[in-house]
Amino acid sequence: MFNLRGEYQFGKNMQNLRLAAGVKNVFNHEYFTRSPDNNSGMYVGMPRTFFVQGGMDF
């Protein structure tokens, strides 16, 4: 699985605004992952996912 993420920080004049965007599982590779609980199950992994993030200091 291959992920990409880019971020830009606008600086103090914009209250340290931060914007980021990315792609998880860029090549849409099918994979399996283990369950985080005690039942030891296996699940199909996350498909290609696009995301946008933002943050600001107050």
N, C-alpha and C positions, 0 to 999 in steps of 0.2 A: 504494500500500500504506500502511496506517495501523496504527501500533502503540500500545499503551497499557501503562504500567507504574506501579505504586505501591509505595512502600517505607515501612516504619516502623522507626525506631531506638529500642530500648528504653532505652538509656543505660548509664552506668557501673555501676549497681547490678546489672545482668544481663550483665556482661562485654561491653558494647557489642553485644548481639545485634541483628542486622538481618534482617528478613524482608521479602521482596518477592514480588509476583505480577503477572502481566500476560498480555497476549494479543498475539501477532504476527499480522499480516494480519487485522485485526478483521473486515473485510467479506468475507473469503474471496475476494479478487480474484485471478483467474488471470493470471499474468504469466510472462515468460520471462527467464532470466538467462544470462550468459555463463559458460563454464567457466573456472576460475581457472588451468588449466594451458595448455600450448602448443597444444592441438588445436583451439582456437577453436570448440568445440561450444556448443550452446544447450540449456538444460534448462528444464523447467517449474519455476517458483518454488515456494517453500515454501507449503503450505496453511495455514489457520488453525491456530495452535498456542498452547496454554495452557502457562504455565510458573510454577514457584515456585522462589525462591532463598532461601538463608539464609547468614548469615555471623556469626562470633563472634571476638573478640579473645582470645588466650591470654596 
